[in-house]
C-alpha cells in the first residue's frame, strides 16, 4: 500500500501531534516522542546528521523546505518535522 505523503502529512497536522522545525524535532527525538521524521530535500546537512543519530524512521520529502511548509499549511519554510502522534493519518505507514 502506498501512502500519499502530502495528504498524510496534512491529516497528521489536523488530527495528530506534529513538531515543526529542527530545534523542536531534535528535542522530540531526544525525549523519545518522535515516531517518524520528515526531512525536506534541501534540509541543512548538520540537521540531517543530527536526526540520523536516532533510531527513528526518516522520510525524505521530495520538495523543498518552502514546499514542505506549504503542505503543512504554514506560511514559512519547514526543513524538518517530527510526527509524535499520527492521529487519523497513515503517515507512519510510509515506506522508508
N, C-alpha and C positions, 0 to 999 in steps of 0.2 A: 504494500500500500504506500503510495507516495503522498506526502503531505505538502500542500502549498504553504511554503514558509511565510510569505507575506500575509496570507489570510489567517494562518495560525497565530502569527505574532499579533495581529490586530485583535483577535479574540482573547489572547492572553492578556493584552493591555487592558481590555474591558472587564474581564472576569477573574483574572488571576492576580499575582503579585510579581511585578517586574521592576528590577532596579536598573536605571539608566546611567550611563557614564562609567568611566574607568575607575574612579575612586570608589564609587558605591558598589560596582561589580566586584572589585578586588576585596572590599570589606565583606561582601556576601560570601565570597569564596573562602575567606579566612574563617568566617563564622559557621561555615558548613551549610549555609542557607541555599546556595545556588545549586540547581539540579541540571542546568544547561546554560551555556554561554553562547551568545550570537555575536560574531565579530564582523564588522564591515570590511570590505575588500581593501580599503585604504587606511585601516587602523594602524596607528604607530607601532613600530616593531617592539619598543620597550613594553608597551601594554600587552601585546600579543605574547611576548615571552613570559611576562608575569602570570598571565592567565593560564598558560600551558604548564605551569608548575603544579597545578592542582589536577586531581584525577576526576575532572568533570567533563562531560562531552562538550565539544566545541563545534558549532555550526558556522561555516563561512557564508556570510550573506553576500550574494553576487554583486550588489550595488555599493555605492559609496556611503560615507557617513551621513551625507545630506539626504540620500535616498532612504537610508535606514531610519533617520529621524522622521521623515515624511510618513513612512509606513507605520511608525509608532504614533502618528498624529501630533508630532511636535514640530514647532517652527524653528528648530535648531538641529545641528548635527548630532548624531549619536554614533560613536565609533564602536562601542561595545555595550552589551546589556546582559543581565543575568535573569534567568527565569527561576524564581523561588517557588512559585505555585502557578501551574499552568491554567488553573480554573477550568473552563469548559473547552479549552483549546487542545488540539492534537500536537502541539509543538514538541512535546517530549518524545513523540514517535518519529521525529525526523531522523532519517538515517545519516550518520556522520560519515 
